[in-house]
Amino acid sequence: MARGMRVLHCIQRSALLGIVLSWLSLSSSASDTPLSRIITHQNRTPAGTLNEHVLHLRLEITEGEWYPEAEDGPHIAVYAFAEP
């Protein structure tokens, strides 16, 4: 595949991901279940595999409570990537 085509495919995938994430952020949750707390991992294990210059990741998009300032501070509901 030519380099230009790879770049075009990358741009298309990025645009599609942006559309999906925008749609998910605008949709409201119909569930009454409490949201999970979003935590970061310590980057001690690889999130994917690199094979022939291609990075393969398995991620899910989930909604959770994010505490951006402090663990006991205010939180907001956001969608975030998570490893299954």
N, C-alpha and C positions, 0 to 999 in steps of 0.2 A: 504494500500500500504506500502510495507516495506521501511524503511528509506533509504536503498541503492538505491532503485528505484526512490525515490523522489529526491535524490541528482543527479542521472543520468538525470532525466527529467529537473532539474534546469540547469545543465551543457549544455544539448542540447538546451534549450531555449536561454541561454546566447550566445552560439555559433551562433545560427540562428540570433539573434538580431545583433551580431557583423557583420555577413555577410551582412545583410540587410543595416545596417548603412554604411558599407564600400562601398557597391554598390551605395547607395544614394549619398555619398560624391564624388564618381568618376563620376557620371552622370552629364551632363551639363544641365542647364536650358534653354529651348527653348523659354521661355516667355520673352517679353520685358517690362513687368510690373516691377515697382520698388519693391524692397524687403522691407518687414516690419522691423522695428527696434526691436531687441530683448530686452525685459525688464524682469527683475526678479520680482517675486511677493514677498510680505513681509512675507510669511508663517503665515498668520493669520487665514486662513481657511484650513481645511484638503483637501489634494489632492485626497484622496480615502477613502475607508472604510475597516475596519478590521473586519472579520467575521470568527470565529473559527480558528484563527491563520493564516488566509490567507488574504493578503492585495490585494484589488481590486483597480486598477487605470485605468482611461480613459485618454489616452494621444494621441496626434498626433505628427507626425514628420513634421516640417515645415522649410523652408529655410528663413533666415533673415540676417540682418546686425548686427553684434556683435561688440561693442566698448569695447574691453577688458581693455584699459588703462584709458580713460577718455571719458566723454560724447561728447566732441568736438574733440576727437583725431581720429586717423586712425581707420578704421573698416575693417572687413573681412566678407565675406559671408560664413555662416555655416548652417548646419542642427541642429535643436534643438528640444527637447521635449516641447510640449505646451499643456495646458489643453484646451479641446474643449469649 
